[in-house]
Amino acid sequence: MSLKTSYFYDMDKKWIKMDKKWINYETEKKMNIREKLMSAFRSHAQGHIDKHVANVEVYLHNPAGVGEHPDIMEAIEQEMEEVAKYHDMLEMLDKYFVDDPTNGNR
């Protein structure tokens, strides 16, 4: 059984009635854009993390197969720095931006 959300607009299209609750249309639109941007950023950062973790796994399982990196430890360290950079960005996103968007983002 799927749940449906009912939307009702006033004549000026400034307010939406959504599930028995009236919401300002502009606020709702901004929240949707905000959520999409945050989701896209989260996916972007996680993609970079996954890429750099995969590189470390290649170095660990087949260090002889990576001819352009004679110093494997330095190469692993560089990859881990990239993982840490994007991990920190995700933590900042959760700490400073995942909250009620009407409070001015702290």
Number of C-alpha atoms within 10 A of each C-alpha: 3 4 5 7 10 10 13 15 15 11 7 6 11 12 19 19 16 13 12 11 10 14 15 13 16 13 14 13 11 12 15 12 12 14 14 12 12 16 12 12 15 17 13 13 19 17 13 16 20 12 15 21 17 13 15 22 13 15 18 13 9 10 16 13 10 13 9 9 14 11 11 17 14 11 17 20 12 14 19 16 13 17 20 14 14 19 17 13 15 17 11 12 15 13 10 10 15 12 13 10 14 9 7 8 10 9
